[in-house]
């Protein structure tokens, strides 16, 4: 049997519109042999909603990766469990100048990755957004 969890960690920003949570940042799907963790696109946003590192790609990469670490940990995973990532940036050349910051987080594993330059992200001050998928053993999954 496949089970699902829809998780909103307390230490991550929540998109609420008209008093309703618009989406959750973490979804887990698990069965008896493994668990998939899907983390919605993370941007350099504090839990309060403020975007940090305006016009500073290095800071934005760091804060975005920290948000990924938080979301994964809430489900029982870590950055080394990530098997796929998609990164959206508003300036690909600026990203390349600071991509070493990402490797500080993805230092022990290299997930299948896609990098896409786009004209704008949800928060206009954001220069980067990263979504990831991870797979772990079901006994590691935190059931909420």
Rosetta constraint file for C-alpha pairs under 8 A:
AtomPair CA 1 CA 31 HARMONIC 5.90 0.50
AtomPair CA 1 CA 32 HARMONIC 7.66 0.50
AtomPair CA 2 CA 29 HARMONIC 6.62 0.50
AtomPair CA 2 CA 30 HARMONIC 5.54 0.50
AtomPair CA 2 CA 31 HARMONIC 4.82 0.50
AtomPair CA 3 CA 29 HARMONIC 5.65 0.50
AtomPair CA 3 CA 30 HARMONIC 5.36 0.50
AtomPair CA 3 CA 31 HARMONIC 6.42 0.50
AtomPair CA 4 CA 27 HARMONIC 7.05 0.50
AtomPair CA 4 CA 28 HARMONIC 5.48 0.50
AtomPair CA 4 CA 29 HARMONIC 4.58 0.50
AtomPair CA 4 CA 30 HARMONIC 6.52 0.50
AtomPair CA 5 CA 27 HARMONIC 5.61 0.50
AtomPair CA 5 CA 28 HARMONIC 5.12 0.50
AtomPair CA 5 CA 29 HARMONIC 6.73 0.50
AtomPair CA 5 CA 143 HARMONIC 7.83 0.50
AtomPair CA 5 CA 144 HARMONIC 7.57 0.50
AtomPair CA 6 CA 24 HARMONIC 6.25 0.50
AtomPair CA 6 CA 26 HARMONIC 6.13 0.50
AtomPair CA 6 CA 27 HARMONIC 4.71 0.50
AtomPair CA 6 CA 28 HARMONIC 6.72 0.50
AtomPair CA 7 CA 24 HARMONIC 5.84 0.50
AtomPair CA 7 CA 25 HARMONIC 6.70 0.50
AtomPair CA 7 CA 26 HARMONIC 5.07 0.50
AtomPair CA 7 CA 27 HARMONIC 6.06 0.50
AtomPair CA 7 CA 144 HARMONIC 7.82 0.50
AtomPair CA 8 CA 12 HARMONIC 7.30 0.50
AtomPair CA 8 CA 14 HARMONIC 7.25 0.50
AtomPair CA 8 CA 24 HARMONIC 5.36 0.50
AtomPair CA 8 CA 25 HARMONIC 6.14 0.50
AtomPair CA 8 CA 26 HARMONIC 6.60 0.50
AtomPair CA 9 CA 71 HARMONIC 6.91 0.50
AtomPair CA 9 CA 74 HARMONIC 6.47 0.50
AtomPair CA 11 CA 47 HARMONIC 5.80 0.50
AtomPair CA 11 CA 70 HARMONIC 7.74 0.50
AtomPair CA 12 CA 46 HARMONIC 7.12 0.50
AtomPair CA 12 CA 47 HARMONIC 4.66 0.50
AtomPair CA 12 CA 67 HARMONIC 7.26 0.50
AtomPair CA 12 CA 70 HARMONIC 7.67 0.50
AtomPair CA 12 CA 71 HARMONIC 7.63 0.50
AtomPair CA 13 CA 45 HARMONIC 7.17 0.50
AtomPair CA 13 CA 46 HARMONIC 6.52 0.50
AtomPair CA 13 CA 47 HARMONIC 4.07 0.50
AtomPair CA 13 CA 48 HARMONIC 6.20 0.50
AtomPair CA 13 CA 49 HARMONIC 5.75 0.50
AtomPair CA 14 CA 21 HARMONIC 6.94 0.50
AtomPair CA 14 CA 23 HARMONIC 7.86 0.50
AtomPair CA 14 CA 24 HARMONIC 7.40 0.50
AtomPair CA 14 CA 47 HARMONIC 7.52 0.50
AtomPair CA 14 CA 49 HARMONIC 7.91 0.50
AtomPair CA 15 CA 21 HARMONIC 5.87 0.50
AtomPair CA 15 CA 22 HARMONIC 5.60 0.50
AtomPair CA 15 CA 23 HARMONIC 6.75 0.50
AtomPair CA 16 CA 20 HARMONIC 5.22 0.50
AtomPair CA 16 CA 21 HARMONIC 4.39 0.50
AtomPair CA 16 CA 22 HARMONIC 5.54 0.50
AtomPair CA 17 CA 21 HARMONIC 6.51 0.50
AtomPair CA 17 CA 22 HARMONIC 6.39 0.50
AtomPair CA 24 CA 40 HARMONIC 7.66 0.50
AtomPair CA 25 CA 39 HARMONIC 5.54 0.50
AtomPair CA 25 CA 40 HARMONIC 4.88 0.50
AtomPair CA 25 CA 41 HARMONIC 7.65 0.50
AtomPair CA 25 CA 71 HARMONIC 7.24 0.50
AtomPair CA 26 CA 37 HARMONIC 6.93 0.50
AtomPair CA 26 CA 38 HARMONIC 5.74 0.50
AtomPair CA 26 CA 39 HARMONIC 4.73 0.50
AtomPair CA 26 CA 40 HARMONIC 6.43 0.50
AtomPair CA 26 CA 71 HARMONIC 6.44 0.50
AtomPair CA 26 CA 72 HARMONIC 7.77 0.50
AtomPair CA 26 CA 75 HARMONIC 7.62 0.50
AtomPair CA 27 CA 37 HARMONIC 5.87 0.50
AtomPair CA 27 CA 38 HARMONIC 5.20 0.50
AtomPair CA 27 CA 39 HARMONIC 6.64 0.50
AtomPair CA 28 CA 35 HARMONIC 6.77 0.50
AtomPair CA 28 CA 36 HARMONIC 5.60 0.50
AtomPair CA 28 CA 37 HARMONIC 4.54 0.50
AtomPair CA 28 CA 38 HARMONIC 6.27 0.50
AtomPair CA 28 CA 75 HARMONIC 7.40 0.50
AtomPair CA 29 CA 35 HARMONIC 5.68 0.50
AtomPair CA 29 CA 36 HARMONIC 5.20 0.50
AtomPair CA 29 CA 37 HARMONIC 6.60 0.50
AtomPair CA 30 CA 34 HARMONIC 5.99 0.50
AtomPair CA 30 CA 35 HARMONIC 4.07 0.50
AtomPair CA 30 CA 36 HARMONIC 6.14 0.50
AtomPair CA 30 CA 138 HARMONIC 6.64 0.50
AtomPair CA 31 CA 35 HARMONIC 6.38 0.50
AtomPair CA 31 CA 138 HARMONIC 7.04 0.50
AtomPair CA 32 CA 138 HARMONIC 6.53 0.50
AtomPair CA 33 CA 137 HARMONIC 6.66 0.50
AtomPair CA 33 CA 138 HARMONIC 6.29 0.50
AtomPair CA 34 CA 135 HARMONIC 6.80 0.50
AtomPair CA 34 CA 136 HARMONIC 5.77 0.50
AtomPair CA 34 CA 137 HARMONIC 4.67 0.50
AtomPair CA 34 CA 138 HARMONIC 4.87 0.50
AtomPair CA 35 CA 135 HARMONIC 5.55 0.50
AtomPair CA 35 CA 136 HARMONIC 5.28 0.50
AtomPair CA 35 CA 137 HARMONIC 6.00 0.50
AtomPair CA 35 CA 138 HARMONIC 5.25 0.50
AtomPair CA 35 CA 141 HARMONIC 7.05 0.50
AtomPair CA 36 CA 133 HARMONIC 7.01 0.50
AtomPair CA 36 CA 134 HARMONIC 5.75 0.50
AtomPair CA 36 CA 135 HARMONIC 4.60 0.50
AtomPair CA 36 CA 136 HARMONIC 6.66 0.50
AtomPair CA 37 CA 72 HARMONIC 7.50 0.50
AtomPair CA 37 CA 75 HARMONIC 7.33 0.50
AtomPair CA 37 CA 77 HARMONIC 8.00 0.50
AtomPair CA 37 CA 133 HARMONIC 5.57 0.50
AtomPair CA 37 CA 134 HARMONIC 5.00 0.50
AtomPair CA 37 CA 135 HARMONIC 6.16 0.50
AtomPair CA 37 CA 136 HARMONIC 7.97 0.50
AtomPair CA 38 CA 131 HARMONIC 7.93 0.50
AtomPair CA 38 CA 132 HARMONIC 6.21 0.50
AtomPair CA 38 CA 133 HARMONIC 4.64 0.50
AtomPair CA 38 CA 134 HARMONIC 6.62 0.50
AtomPair CA 39 CA 68 HARMONIC 7.41 0.50
AtomPair CA 39 CA 71 HARMONIC 6.85 0.50
AtomPair CA 39 CA 72 HARMONIC 7.37 0.50
AtomPair CA 39 CA 131 HARMONIC 5.77 0.50
AtomPair CA 39 CA 132 HARMONIC 5.34 0.50
AtomPair CA 39 CA 133 HARMONIC 6.18 0.50
AtomPair CA 40 CA 130 HARMONIC 7.91 0.50
AtomPair CA 40 CA 131 HARMONIC 5.20 0.50
AtomPair CA 40 CA 132 HARMONIC 7.07 0.50
AtomPair CA 41 CA 129 HARMONIC 5.59 0.50
AtomPair CA 41 CA 130 HARMONIC 4.90 0.50
AtomPair CA 41 CA 131 HARMONIC 3.97 0.50
AtomPair CA 41 CA 132 HARMONIC 7.41 0.50
AtomPair CA 42 CA 64 HARMONIC 5.76 0.50
AtomPair CA 42 CA 65 HARMONIC 7.93 0.50
AtomPair CA 42 CA 67 HARMONIC 6.49 0.50
AtomPair CA 42 CA 68 HARMONIC 6.58 0.50
AtomPair CA 42 CA 129 HARMONIC 5.23 0.50
AtomPair CA 42 CA 130 HARMONIC 5.23 0.50
AtomPair CA 42 CA 131 HARMONIC 6.12 0.50
AtomPair CA 43 CA 51 HARMONIC 7.77 0.50
AtomPair CA 43 CA 60 HARMONIC 7.50 0.50
AtomPair CA 43 CA 63 HARMONIC 7.59 0.50
AtomPair CA 43 CA 64 HARMONIC 5.00 0.50
AtomPair CA 43 CA 67 HARMONIC 7.71 0.50
AtomPair CA 43 CA 126 HARMONIC 6.55 0.50
AtomPair CA 43 CA 128 HARMONIC 6.07 0.50
AtomPair CA 43 CA 129 HARMONIC 4.64 0.50
AtomPair CA 43 CA 130 HARMONIC 6.81 0.50
AtomPair CA 44 CA 51 HARMONIC 5.51 0.50
AtomPair CA 44 CA 52 HARMONIC 5.78 0.50
AtomPair CA 44 CA 53 HARMONIC 7.44 0.50
AtomPair CA 44 CA 60 HARMONIC 5.04 0.50
AtomPair CA 44 CA 61 HARMONIC 7.11 0.50
AtomPair CA 44 CA 62 HARMONIC 7.79 0.50
AtomPair CA 44 CA 63 HARMONIC 4.91 0.50
AtomPair CA 44 CA 64 HARMONIC 4.51 0.50
AtomPair CA 44 CA 67 HARMONIC 7.58 0.50
AtomPair CA 44 CA 126 HARMONIC 6.64 0.50
AtomPair CA 44 CA 128 HARMONIC 7.43 0.50
AtomPair CA 44 CA 129 HARMONIC 7.69 0.50
AtomPair CA 45 CA 49 HARMONIC 5.65 0.50
AtomPair CA 45 CA 50 HARMONIC 5.43 0.50
AtomPair CA 45 CA 51 HARMONIC 4.32 0.50
AtomPair CA 45 CA 52 HARMONIC 6.07 0.50
AtomPair CA 45 CA 63 HARMONIC 7.20 0.50
AtomPair CA 45 CA 64 HARMONIC 7.28 0.50
AtomPair CA 45 CA 67 HARMONIC 7.98 0.50
AtomPair CA 46 CA 50 HARMONIC 5.41 0.50
AtomPair CA 46 CA 51 HARMONIC 6.41 0.50
AtomPair CA 46 CA 52 HARMONIC 7.15 0.50
AtomPair CA 51 CA 123 HARMONIC 7.61 0.50
AtomPair CA 51 CA 125 HARMONIC 6.64 0.50
AtomPair CA 51 CA 126 HARMONIC 6.67 0.50
AtomPair CA 52 CA 59 HARMONIC 7.50 0.50
AtomPair CA 52 CA 60 HARMONIC 6.68 0.50
AtomPair CA 52 CA 63 HARMONIC 7.67 0.50
AtomPair CA 53 CA 57 HARMONIC 7.10 0.50
AtomPair CA 53 CA 58 HARMONIC 7.97 0.50
AtomPair CA 53 CA 59 HARMONIC 5.21 0.50
AtomPair CA 53 CA 60 HARMONIC 5.40 0.50
AtomPair CA 54 CA 60 HARMONIC 7.61 0.50
AtomPair CA 54 CA 125 HARMONIC 5.83 0.50
AtomPair CA 54 CA 126 HARMONIC 7.03 0.50
AtomPair CA 55 CA 125 HARMONIC 7.52 0.50
AtomPair CA 55 CA 127 HARMONIC 7.59 0.50
AtomPair CA 56 CA 60 HARMONIC 6.28 0.50
AtomPair CA 57 CA 61 HARMONIC 6.04 0.50
AtomPair CA 57 CA 94 HARMONIC 6.88 0.50
AtomPair CA 57 CA 95 HARMONIC 6.53 0.50
AtomPair CA 57 CA 98 HARMONIC 6.84 0.50
AtomPair CA 57 CA 127 HARMONIC 6.60 0.50
AtomPair CA 57 CA 128 HARMONIC 7.68 0.50
AtomPair CA 58 CA 62 HARMONIC 6.31 0.50
AtomPair CA 58 CA 95 HARMONIC 8.00 0.50
AtomPair CA 58 CA 98 HARMONIC 5.52 0.50
AtomPair CA 58 CA 99 HARMONIC 7.87 0.50
AtomPair CA 58 CA 101 HARMONIC 6.44 0.50
AtomPair CA 59 CA 63 HARMONIC 6.17 0.50
AtomPair CA 60 CA 64 HARMONIC 5.95 0.50
AtomPair CA 60 CA 126 HARMONIC 7.46 0.50
AtomPair CA 60 CA 127 HARMONIC 7.07 0.50
AtomPair CA 60 CA 128 HARMONIC 6.77 0.50
AtomPair CA 61 CA 65 HARMONIC 6.11 0.50
AtomPair CA 61 CA 99 HARMONIC 7.99 0.50
AtomPair CA 61 CA 101 HARMONIC 6.60 0.50
AtomPair CA 61 CA 102 HARMONIC 6.40 0.50
AtomPair CA 61 CA 128 HARMONIC 6.83 0.50
AtomPair CA 62 CA 66 HARMONIC 6.18 0.50
AtomPair CA 62 CA 101 HARMONIC 6.46 0.50
AtomPair CA 62 CA 102 HARMONIC 6.99 0.50
AtomPair CA 63 CA 67 HARMONIC 6.22 0.50
AtomPair CA 64 CA 68 HARMONIC 6.39 0.50
AtomPair CA 64 CA 128 HARMONIC 7.65 0.50
AtomPair CA 64 CA 129 HARMONIC 7.05 0.50
AtomPair CA 64 CA 130 HARMONIC 7.14 0.50
AtomPair CA 65 CA 69 HARMONIC 6.27 0.50
AtomPair CA 65 CA 102 HARMONIC 7.13 0.50
AtomPair CA 65 CA 105 HARMONIC 6.87 0.50
AtomPair CA 65 CA 130 HARMONIC 7.97 0.50
AtomPair CA 66 CA 70 HARMONIC 6.32 0.50
AtomPair CA 67 CA 71 HARMONIC 6.25 0.50
AtomPair CA 68 CA 72 HARMONIC 6.13 0.50
AtomPair CA 68 CA 79 HARMONIC 7.72 0.50
AtomPair CA 68 CA 132 HARMONIC 7.89 0.50
AtomPair CA 69 CA 73 HARMONIC 6.05 0.50
AtomPair CA 69 CA 78 HARMONIC 6.34 0.50
AtomPair CA 69 CA 79 HARMONIC 6.15 0.50
AtomPair CA 70 CA 74 HARMONIC 6.24 0.50
AtomPair CA 71 CA 75 HARMONIC 6.85 0.50
AtomPair CA 72 CA 76 HARMONIC 6.34 0.50
AtomPair CA 72 CA 77 HARMONIC 4.89 0.50
AtomPair CA 72 CA 78 HARMONIC 5.53 0.50
AtomPair CA 72 CA 79 HARMONIC 7.15 0.50
AtomPair CA 73 CA 77 HARMONIC 5.10 0.50
AtomPair CA 73 CA 78 HARMONIC 5.79 0.50
AtomPair CA 74 CA 142 HARMONIC 7.15 0.50
AtomPair CA 75 CA 141 HARMONIC 5.78 0.50
AtomPair CA 75 CA 142 HARMONIC 5.13 0.50
AtomPair CA 75 CA 143 HARMONIC 7.53 0.50
AtomPair CA 76 CA 140 HARMONIC 5.60 0.50
AtomPair CA 76 CA 141 HARMONIC 4.78 0.50
AtomPair CA 76 CA 142 HARMONIC 5.09 0.50
AtomPair CA 77 CA 81 HARMONIC 6.27 0.50
AtomPair CA 77 CA 134 HARMONIC 7.43 0.50
AtomPair CA 77 CA 135 HARMONIC 8.00 0.50
AtomPair CA 77 CA 136 HARMONIC 6.71 0.50
AtomPair CA 77 CA 140 HARMONIC 7.26 0.50
AtomPair CA 77 CA 141 HARMONIC 7.17 0.50
AtomPair CA 78 CA 82 HARMONIC 7.42 0.50
AtomPair CA 79 CA 105 HARMONIC 7.02 0.50
AtomPair CA 79 CA 106 HARMONIC 6.65 0.50
AtomPair CA 80 CA 106 HARMONIC 6.98 0.50
AtomPair CA 80 CA 108 HARMONIC 6.47 0.50
AtomPair CA 80 CA 109 HARMONIC 5.59 0.50
AtomPair CA 81 CA 134 HARMONIC 5.11 0.50
AtomPair CA 81 CA 135 HARMONIC 5.86 0.50
AtomPair CA 81 CA 136 HARMONIC 6.47 0.50
AtomPair CA 82 CA 109 HARMONIC 7.97 0.50
AtomPair CA 82 CA 111 HARMONIC 6.02 0.50
AtomPair CA 82 CA 132 HARMONIC 6.51 0.50
AtomPair CA 82 CA 133 HARMONIC 5.59 0.50
AtomPair CA 82 CA 134 HARMONIC 3.99 0.50
AtomPair CA 82 CA 135 HARMONIC 6.71 0.50
AtomPair CA 83 CA 110 HARMONIC 7.80 0.50
AtomPair CA 83 CA 111 HARMONIC 4.54 0.50
AtomPair CA 83 CA 112 HARMONIC 6.08 0.50
AtomPair CA 83 CA 132 HARMONIC 7.62 0.50
AtomPair CA 83 CA 133 HARMONIC 5.94 0.50
AtomPair CA 83 CA 134 HARMONIC 5.30 0.50
AtomPair CA 83 CA 135 HARMONIC 6.91 0.50
AtomPair CA 84 CA 111 HARMONIC 4.94 0.50
AtomPair CA 84 CA 112 HARMONIC 4.65 0.50
AtomPair CA 84 CA 113 HARMONIC 5.65 0.50
AtomPair CA 84 CA 132 HARMONIC 5.63 0.50
AtomPair CA 84 CA 133 HARMONIC 5.29 0.50
AtomPair CA 84 CA 134 HARMONIC 7.03 0.50
AtomPair CA 85 CA 111 HARMONIC 6.54 0.50
AtomPair CA 85 CA 112 HARMONIC 6.35 0.50
AtomPair CA 85 CA 113 HARMONIC 4.75 0.50
AtomPair CA 85 CA 114 HARMONIC 6.41 0.50
AtomPair CA 85 CA 130 HARMONIC 6.78 0.50
AtomPair CA 85 CA 131 HARMONIC 5.62 0.50
AtomPair CA 85 CA 132 HARMONIC 4.32 0.50
AtomPair CA 85 CA 133 HARMONIC 6.50 0.50
AtomPair CA 86 CA 113 HARMONIC 5.66 0.50
AtomPair CA 86 CA 114 HARMONIC 4.74 0.50
AtomPair CA 86 CA 115 HARMONIC 6.03 0.50
AtomPair CA 86 CA 116 HARMONIC 7.70 0.50
AtomPair CA 86 CA 130 HARMONIC 5.65 0.50
AtomPair CA 86 CA 131 HARMONIC 5.37 0.50
AtomPair CA 86 CA 132 HARMONIC 6.51 0.50
AtomPair CA 87 CA 113 HARMONIC 7.57 0.50
AtomPair CA 87 CA 114 HARMONIC 6.10 0.50
AtomPair CA 87 CA 115 HARMONIC 4.79 0.50
AtomPair CA 87 CA 116 HARMONIC 6.17 0.50
AtomPair CA 87 CA 128 HARMONIC 7.05 0.50
AtomPair CA 87 CA 129 HARMONIC 5.77 0.50
AtomPair CA 87 CA 130 HARMONIC 4.41 0.50
AtomPair CA 87 CA 131 HARMONIC 6.63 0.50
AtomPair CA 88 CA 115 HARMONIC 6.00 0.50
AtomPair CA 88 CA 116 HARMONIC 4.87 0.50
AtomPair CA 88 CA 117 HARMONIC 5.73 0.50
AtomPair CA 88 CA 118 HARMONIC 6.56 0.50
AtomPair CA 88 CA 128 HARMONIC 5.60 0.50
AtomPair CA 88 CA 129 HARMONIC 5.14 0.50
AtomPair CA 88 CA 130 HARMONIC 6.30 0.50
AtomPair CA 89 CA 95 HARMONIC 7.08 0.50
AtomPair CA 89 CA 115 HARMONIC 7.59 0.50
AtomPair CA 89 CA 116 HARMONIC 6.30 0.50
AtomPair CA 89 CA 117 HARMONIC 4.87 0.50
AtomPair CA 89 CA 118 HARMONIC 6.05 0.50
AtomPair CA 89 CA 121 HARMONIC 7.98 0.50
AtomPair CA 89 CA 127 HARMONIC 5.50 0.50
AtomPair CA 89 CA 128 HARMONIC 4.47 0.50
AtomPair CA 89 CA 129 HARMONIC 6.58 0.50
AtomPair CA 90 CA 117 HARMONIC 5.47 0.50
AtomPair CA 90 CA 118 HARMONIC 5.18 0.50
AtomPair CA 90 CA 119 HARMONIC 5.54 0.50
AtomPair CA 90 CA 120 HARMONIC 5.94 0.50
AtomPair CA 90 CA 121 HARMONIC 7.43 0.50
AtomPair CA 90 CA 127 HARMONIC 5.19 0.50
AtomPair CA 90 CA 128 HARMONIC 6.65 0.50
AtomPair CA 91 CA 95 HARMONIC 6.31 0.50
AtomPair CA 91 CA 117 HARMONIC 6.33 0.50
AtomPair CA 91 CA 118 HARMONIC 7.76 0.50
AtomPair CA 91 CA 127 HARMONIC 7.16 0.50
AtomPair CA 92 CA 96 HARMONIC 6.22 0.50
AtomPair CA 92 CA 116 HARMONIC 7.79 0.50
AtomPair CA 92 CA 117 HARMONIC 5.78 0.50
AtomPair CA 93 CA 97 HARMONIC 6.44 0.50
AtomPair CA 94 CA 98 HARMONIC 6.79 0.50
AtomPair CA 95 CA 99 HARMONIC 5.71 0.50
AtomPair CA 98 CA 102 HARMONIC 7.89 0.50
AtomPair CA 99 CA 103 HARMONIC 6.97 0.50
AtomPair CA 100 CA 104 HARMONIC 6.79 0.50
AtomPair CA 101 CA 105 HARMONIC 7.51 0.50
AtomPair CA 102 CA 106 HARMONIC 6.32 0.50
AtomPair CA 103 CA 107 HARMONIC 5.08 0.50
AtomPair CA 106 CA 110 HARMONIC 6.29 0.50
AtomPair CA 120 CA 124 HARMONIC 6.47 0.50
AtomPair CA 120 CA 127 HARMONIC 7.78 0.50
AtomPair CA 121 CA 126 HARMONIC 6.27 0.50
AtomPair CA 121 CA 127 HARMONIC 7.12 0.50
AtomPair CA 121 CA 128 HARMONIC 7.50 0.50
AtomPair CA 121 CA 129 HARMONIC 7.47 0.50
AtomPair CA 122 CA 126 HARMONIC 7.57 0.50
AtomPair CA 136 CA 140 HARMONIC 6.75 0.50
AtomPair CA 136 CA 141 HARMONIC 7.28 0.50
AtomPair CA 137 CA 141 HARMONIC 7.14 0.50
